[in-house]
Amino acid sequence: MMKSHQIKKTFSMPFRPEEVFYVTYSKFLSTAFIILKENREKVQVIVRHEHMKELKEWVTMNRILTDESVLDFIPS
């Protein structure tokens, strides 16, 4: 079973950057899917559209592997 977390009003990831291997995002589900380094565990984190700028900055600042779902996200 996949663990789930939700980001509340202020942006704060439930993991330290050094724990994260990969991040992808589903706009339809408003959910980031994270693969952790230690055991390749998959975790879902509910990210509201208004927090996507912060998620993108967090991923790029910490040089975490990602894809266009995060890098090219434009809030509607």
C-alpha positions, 0 to 999 in steps of 0.5 A: 500500500502506498503511503499518502501525505497532504501539504496544508496551507504552507508548502512543506515537503514531508521528506528531506531532499536527500531522501528523495530519488524522483518526483512526478506530478499528476495534475488530474489528481493534484498529487506528487508521486515521490520515489524514495532513495532508501528502498524505492518506496513510492509515496503520494503527496497531495499538492494543491495547484497553488503550491506547484511553484514551490514544488518546482523550486524545491525540486530544481533547487535540490537537483532531484530527478523529475520530468516535465509534469513538474518542470513545465507545470503552469497553473490554470 
